[in-house]
Amino acid sequence: MTSWFESRVERMIREAAERGEFDDLPGAGKPLDLSDSDDPDWWVKRKIRDENLDSSALLPAPLQLRREAQDFPQSLRDIADEAAVRDILIDFNRRVREAHLASRQIAMPHSVVAHTIDVDDMVAQWRALRR
């Protein structure tokens, strides 16, 4: 049944339904999962869960740095070139210093931001892992 006013989109949906294009869709006939509907971020959390995505990119920058530091030196294991390892560690220290400066501007506690790392010590740990 069509009303006297039907938008183009509504007409396209109605015609697709009449052709059966919405039949046999996944989840058809099942109740909707609304268990997390009170959470404003429900959609992104479901997307992360359903597609098995890494959620660390959603963390604030200081916490991302802390997580990155926790993964050293293990995260460097597959890098074969010492110069590349040093570049990564130097870049990490640069980003930590930038985060410290930014934390002062927004009055964030310094303890939240990661600490710089000793590049030579971390390279030695990397060498030990590579053996």
Secondary structure by P-SEA (a helix, b strand, c coil): cccccccaaaaaaaaaaaacccccccccccccccccccccaaaaaaaaaaacccccccccaaaaaaaaaaaccccccccccaaaaaaaaaaaaaaaaaaaaaaaaaccccccbbbbccaaaaaaaaaaaac
